[in-house]
């Protein structure tokens, strides 16, 4: 089973147990999705002020993971496209962001 399948399976269950490791894996899955689309990765880099070199060197940093999930959450269309492609519930993204960033949502 691939890591993408593991993440997708976790979010399809009725009561997924979101761990820090799973939230990090999800952020990396989102980043891979963005990198696959030149328009989206260009926009992401522009908005975050990240250079391609920084992206390569800090791809697994907590700050980049948080920024990646924030970027996805800021664009509903992109969020829905990613979740459909990944087989995830769109409601699973905010809890992952919350866990990594410590942000509380109402």
Protein Blocks (a to p, Z undefined) as FASTA:
>chain_A
ZZklmmmmmmmpmbdcddfklmmmmmmmmmmmmmmpmklmmmmmmmnopafklmmmmmmg
mklmmmmmmmmmmmmklmmmmmmmnopafklmmmmmmmmnopacZZ
